[in-house]
Amino acid sequence: MKQKYFSINVWILCGVCIGLIVFTFILVVHNENMPNKINQDRDNLLGGSKTVLDRIKPIGQVNLGS
């Protein structure tokens, strides 16, 4: 009877380990291409002919339309 409980516990432990491995793999694969997207977005923002002052100027403006 002890052998049955031991084998059930081993299978449960294997299932938990496989679940953690799959979860870790999905988490890593999902975030693998994030730096490329960030660099591409950054290059698009900074690649224009605008200067730093042209990009900062609209931040402090308040438009009061009537």
C-alpha positions, 0 to 999 in steps of 0.5 A, spaced: 500 500 500 505 504 501 508 503 494 501 506 491 502 512 495 509 513 493 508 512 486 502 517 486 506 522 490 511 521 485 507 523 479 504 529 482 511 531 483 512 530 476 506 533 474 507 540 478 515 540 475 512 539 468 507 545 469 512 550 472 517 548 466 511 550 461 509 556 465 517 558 465 518 557 458 511 561 456 513 567 460 520 567 457 518 566 450 513 571 451 518 577 453 523 574 448 522 580 443 520 585 448 527 589 447 526 589 440 520 592 440 522 597 445 528 599 441 524 600 434 519 604 438 524 608 441 528 609 434 521 611 431 520 617 436 528 619 436 529 618 428 525 624 426 528 631 424 525 634 431 530 637 436 529 636 443 526 642 444 521 641 439 519 634 442 518 638 449 515 644 447 508 641 447 508 638 454 507 645 458 502 648 453 495 648 455 489 649 449 483 653 452 478 653 446 472 657 446 
